[in-house]
Each structure stands twice: as structure tokens, then as C-alpha cells.
Amino acid sequence: YLQKKKTDYILISAPENIAWILNIRGHDNPNSPIPNCRLIISKTKKIYLIADNYKVKTLIKEKKINSRQVVHPKNFQNLVVGLNGKKFIIDKKSCSIFYEQVIKSKFKIIDSEDPTYLLKALKNKKEINHMVKSHILDGAALTKFLYWIKNINKKKITEVDAQNKLEKFRKKNKEYLFPSFQTIAGAGPNGAIVHYRAKKDSCRIINKSDIFLCDSGGQYKYGTTDVTRTICFSKPNNNIKNIFTKVLKGHIAVANTNLNKINTGKKIDIRARKFLKISGLDYAHGTGHGVGFFLNVHEGPQSISKLNNVKILEGMILSNEPGYYKEKSFGIRIENLVYVKKRNNNLFFENLTLAPIDKDLINFKLLTKNEKNYLFTYHLNVYSRLSKYLTINEKKWLASHF
């Protein structure tokens, strides 16, 4: 890449890109295993890792990096001044003004694009296989939680109680490390706040009449999950059922996209909103974001949104999460992670997420035969992948979805 660009060096300043390039992980973030460091790569394949020495002890011990390749952040200026050459590439998305000024004092900056974002987005077979495995473990935990909160729990519980219970189910698996972001558990009107966070001293008790939206995820050895399910505890009114079903129809339309023809996030986003828009409804967020492999739960350059023109390619992982939010009343979102698979030159989405979609919220009269078939096949697949982790009663309940 550097030779093609006729340049001497590139500064990789996004920690998640360094994690991917060197195949390392760290503990500098509560929800993402990224190492807080920077990296310079030369056209002659020399590397300089800019990091605190105490943080890289294990890497040196494991011979993943040589101690001579580590530079303390305080010595960044001396390092740059001592480099030979004329041209540098930086990353405008993450390079600090300080680093840019230091580099500019000696080199000509010829580009400000880091190619790693795209390379990292194209997951290889090993990464996909690990993600599939993580989603089976995560799906089992979430399915147990959904069964518990809908069928077993008879106590009055708060949103915080609910998210803590889900975390307990996840923690039962030794591969689970920590949440991939702070859980959004919103009941009734709180579900309408897109990035709601329940706090112990101010959260809502979940009522039987509430629609409950739960958006959560985990970091596993090795994989990253992100899933939203919206559920009810009593018979919902027809208006809510109809809206939920329109969101579901958009979700299914995204999942069934022919990626050979409809190959950008901008085009796919139209499919997600189509059924809501017929009724004059919409939602004020993108339909999907890229997801990292045991890294950040949000990554680019791909996304499913009104403005994203990045081509959807084999190996990319995205979320599929249309929704609808009625202020001070309820929120609905259905989110699966999908990856782009290729078979006989055909590109299509394959679901990673395995968890039931609440059948009590669906107006089946609004679904076409194809949509009903999709739901049947999806729930059959969920059952076949998860049943060995479930109790007899959990299995029976899950089987009632198809």
C-alpha cells in the first residue's frame, strides 16, 4: 500500500486498527478489548509501536513484538525527527493535532486515509467461525433470559434488575468476558429513548402492560455480539402489533436483500423503512452499523443508513435494526447481526444472531407467505443451534415460535 502510494510511512492512530494489524488486544476500554497505542509502519516493513512499556511486557514475552520496536509516547517527537524519508500518511478520523503537527514539521502529509478500516471490515473464515460460535453462546443466554422474564418471573422488577439478570445468564458461560456496550433496557416510555440507560435510583418498574426493549451485547473469547429484542407481557393492542409487524417486515426485507443488485447501505436502508413509510412512520437512526471481530461493537466503513455508499462486500458484518419510537409511550427495535456470505457468486446476508422474535407482538395477517416462511426457518434454525443448551421447558417455549 505504501509503495503504491509512493510514500515512506503511515501512522495508524485508531487503536482498533492497531489491534487488527498486530493481532493483539488490550484492557484500556470497559466494553472493547482495544489497546491504547499508536503505530508507525514504514515502506520497508519496519514497525514502531508507540505505547507505555509496562503495557507491552506480555507482547515482548510472547515474542509478538521486539522491545526495540516499542517507543514511549513521550519520545514520539524524537522518533519522527530521526526517521529518514519525505512522505507520510495519517488518518484524519483519529490522528490528534499534536501528532499531525509533529509529522508536518519534517514530512509532507500526502494522504489522510487509513486503509485498515476496510481491510478490517472484511472478516476471514476464522473470524466468521468464531463469531458464529460466540453468537450461539450469546443466543442461549438471551433465550434463557427471554423465557425467564416472559414466563417464570412473577415478581415486580425494575429495568436494572432485568439487565442484571441478563448479565447473570451471560456470565454462566466461561467464554463470556464483559458487555460490548452498556445495556439499554427500556420499559414503556423509556423504550422510546433510543440511547436510554437505566440507573438504579431512577429506573422504572416494568409493568405488565409495558412494551420492553432490551438492546445488549457481549465480548466473548472470541467474538462480539449486539442484539435487540422487544417483548410484551400481556396482550398488546392492535396498533402496537401492527407497528411491530411493519418493523419486522423491514427487518426481514434487509435480511433477504439480493446483495448482487442492492449493494450499498443507502439502498438497503430504503428496504428497511418501506413498510413503516407507507403508514407515514419512520425512525431517526440508521438501520445498521458495522461490527468488529472481538473489537468495537461499532465499526466502519460500511453501514446501513441514508447516506452510506460503501459497497457491501463478502465478510462484512452489520447490524440489521429497524425500529419505531412513540415518544412517552413505547419503543420497538428488532436487531440481528448478519454477515455477508458468498455462494456460487451470489452475495447474501446470513444471520449470526440466534434468539426468538416475540410472536405475541406479531400480526401474522400482515405477513406475506415468504415472510412467514422466513420466520419459520429462522426460528427452526435458532432451535436447532440452541436446544442443547436449554431446559425442557425452555425448549418447549422456543419450539412454539415455529
N, C-alpha and C positions, 0 to 999 in steps of 0.2 A: 504493500500500500504506500509506504513512504517513498520507495523507488519510483512508483508510478506517478506520485505527486511531485517527484523531484525535490524532496525535502530531506532534512537531516534528522529531525527529531519530532516526536509527538508527546505532548503532556496529556496523560489520562488523569482527569481530575474528578471524575464521578467514581466514588468508592465501589459502587456495584459493578462497574465496568472492570475495575482492577481485580475484584473478586473473581469475575468470569475469566479474564485473561490468564491469571496465575492459578486459577482453580483453588482459591483459598476462601475462607470465611472468617468472620470476626464476631466480637461481642460488644460493639460500640453503639448499638441501637436496640431499644427494648423489643421491637417487633420484627426486625430484619437482621439476618446474620452478616451484615456488611462490616468490613474493616475500614476504619477511618484513616485513609492514607492516600498518597498520590503516586504516580508512576511516570517516569520518562523512558521512552523506548527510542533507540537510535536506529538509523537505517542499516547499521551493521549488527543489529540484533542485541546490542548491549542494553541492559535494563538498570534503572536506578529507582529503588523503592524508597519513597520519602515517608518515613514513619518513625515513631519513637522506638528506640532499640528494645525496650522491655516488652513491647508488643509482638516482636518478631522472633523471640527466643525459640519458640516451638518450630517455626518455619525453618530456622537455621539448623536446629537439632535434627529435623526430618529431612534436611538437605534439599528443601524445596527452593531455598534461596541461599546465596552465599553472603556472609557478613560484609564483604567488600561492596556488595550491591545495595547496602542499606545506607541511607543518608538521613540524618536527623533534620526535621523541618527547619531548625534554626540555621542550618548550613545550606539551605536551598539556593540562596543568592551566590555563595561561593561556588557551588556545583555548576550553576548555569554559566557563570563568568569563565569557569575553567573548561567549558565544552568547546570543541572545535566545530566549525561549520557556519552556515549563514541563515538557514531557514528552519522555521518551527511551525507546527500545527498545534492549536489549542482547541478546547471545547467551550464554545460560547455559553452552553447551557449550565456549566458547572465551574468554570475557571474563575477564581477570585481576581479582583482588580489588582491586588498585590502581586500575585504570580504573573499575571499578564504584563504588568509594568517591569518586573524583573527580567522577563524574557525579552520584552521590547528593547531593553537597554543594550542588548547585544545582538539580537536576532531579528530577522524580518518575519513577521507572522503572515503566512501565506494562505492560511485557511482556518476556519473555526468550527469544523465539523469533526466529531469523533465517530469513526465508522463502527466502533464497538457496539453501539446501541442496536444496530440492525443485525450484526453478527450474533449477538447475544440472544436476540429475539427468535432466531431460527434454531429451535431445540433439536438436538440429535436424538437417535433412538434410545440411548441410555437415559438421557434426561426425561424423555417422554415416559419410558417404562417406570422410572422412579416416581414420576408424577401420578401415573395410573395407580401404583401401589399406595401412595400417600392418600389418594382420594378414596380408595377402598376403606382404609383405616378411619379416615375422617367421616366418610359416609356412614359407617357403622355407629360411630359416636353420635352423630347428628340424628340418625334414625332412632336410636335408643332414647335420645332426649325428646324428640317429637312425640314418640309413643308415650313417654312418661308424662309430658306436660298436657297432652290431649286426653289421656285415658286413666292414668294412675293417680296423679297429683289431685288431692281433694282439698288441700289447704289454700288459704289466701296467700299468694306470694307476690313479691314485687318484681319489677323488671331486673333489678340487680340480683335477686335470688335466682331468677331464671338464667341469667348469663353465667352465674357462678356454677349452677347445676350442669350447664352445657360444658363448661370448662372441666368439671369433675369427670364427666364422661370421656372427654378427650384425654385427660391425664391418665386414665386407666391403661392407655397404650404406651409402652416404653419407647416407641419411636417418636412420640409427640414431645416437642421441646417447649414451645410457647406460642401465644396468639400471633397471627401475622398482622393484626391491627387491633385496635380497641373495639370490642364488640358493640354493635348498635342493636339494642333491644328496646323497641318502642311499642308500647301498647296504646290502643285508641288514638287520641290526638297526637301523642308523641311519635307515633309511626309516620306521621305526615312531615316530620322534621328530618330531612334527608340524611344529615350527619349528626343525628341525635346521640348523646351519650348519657346513659343513666347514672346518676350519682346517688350514693347510699342515703344521703339526708334529704334528697328532693325528688326521688323517683316515684313512679306511680304503682299502686297495687293493681295487678292485672285482674280485670273484671271478666265475668263470664260472657258479657256482651261485646267485649273488645275484639278488634282485629289486632293480632300481634305480629309485628315484623321483626325478624331476627337475622341480622347480617353479621357473619362471623367467619373466622378462618384460623388456620394453624400453620405453624412451621414444623415440619417433620424431618427426620433423617430418612430420606432426603426428598423434600418437596414442599410446595407452598399451596395452601388452599384458600378459597374465598367463596362463600356460598350464602345466599339469602333465601329464606322460606317465610311465607306469610301464612298464618293459620288462624282458625276461628275455634271457639269453644262452645258455641251454641249456633242454632240455625241462623245464618246471616240473611239480611233482606235481599230481595231480588236485584236491587240497584248495585249493591256491593258485589254480588255474584256475577252480574253482567260485566262490571268493570274488571274484576279479577280475570274473567274469561277472555276479555279483549287483550289484557296484558299477556295472558298465557298464549293467545293466538299469535301475538307479536314475537314472543319468546320462541315459539315453535317455528315461525317463519324464518327467524335468524338461524336456528339450528339446522333447518333444511335448505339453506342457501346453496345454490349451484355456484361455487367459487370460481369455476372456469369462466362464467359470464359476469357475475356480480362480484367484483374482486377488490373493492375498496371499502373501508369503513363507512365512508359517506353514503355509498349506495346501499349498504346493508342496513344502515340506520333508518332509512325510509321504510324498509320492510317491517322493522320493529314497531314503528309508530302508526302504521297504516290503519289498523282496526280501531285504535283509540281516536285517531283523527277523524274518521267517518262520523263519530259521535261528538266531534268538537272538543276532544280531550287530548292532553299531551303531558309530558313530564320534562322538568327543567334540568336534566343532566344527560350525559352521554349514555349510550346503550352498552358500551363495553370498553374495557381497558386491557392493555397487555399485562401479562403476569410473568414474573421471573421464576426460574428454577432454583428453589431453596435460596431465594433472594427477595427483592422487593415485591410486594403484592401488586404494586402499580409500576408498570414499565412501558416504554415506547419502543420503537416509534409508531407502532400500529395502535389503532383504537377504533371502536365503532361509534362514530359521532358525526354530527352535521358537517364538520369541516375537514375530517381526516381523509387525505387522498393517498396514503401509503398503501401500496399493493399488498394484499393478504397472501402470504407465501407458506409453503409447506413447513411444518414445525413450529409455527407461531401459536402461542396460547393467548386466548382472550376470554374476557367475561362476557356473558350474554345476560343482561339485566334490565329489561324494560320495567317500568313501574307506573304508578299513578298515586298522587298525593292530594287529598282533600284537606285543606287547612283546618286545624282544630277539630278534625273528625277521625280520619284514618289514613294509613299509608299502605300501599301494596307494592311489592317488588318480588320478582322471581329471578334468581340468579344461579346459573351454572357456569363453570369454566369449561371451555371447549378447546380442542387443539385441531390444527389443520393437518389432515391426513391425505395421502395421495394413493390412489389405486387405479391402475390402468389409465394413467394420465388424467384421471378425474380428481379434482381437489374438492374436499368437503369437510365439514365440521364433525368431529367425534366428541361426544360428551365425556368429560372427566368426572364431573360431579355426580354422585350417586346418593340421592335422598328423595323420598316421596314428595310429590306436589299435592297439597291438601285438596282431596276430592270433594270435600264438603263446601268448598268455595267455587266450584266449577258449575256453570250452567251448560250441561252437555248438549242441550238443544242448539247452542250457538257454534258448536264444533262441527267441522266437516268430517267426512269419513276418514280422510287422510290424517287429520289432526287427532282423531280418536285412535287411529292405528299407531301414530307416533307415541301417544301417551301410554298405550298398552305395551308397546315394545320397550319404551323407556323404563316403565315400572317393572316389567319382566326382567330386564337387564339388571336393575337395581336389586331385585330379589335374588337373582342367580349369583350376583357378586357378593352380596352382604349376608345371605341367610345363615351361613356357617358361624357368623359372629353373634347371632340373635337367639333369644329365648323362644320357646314355642309360641307364647302369646304375642311377642313382637313379630314373629314370622307370620302368624295368622293375620294380624293387623296390616302388615305390609302387603300380604297377598290380596287383601280386599281392595287394593288400588288397581288391580287389573282383572 
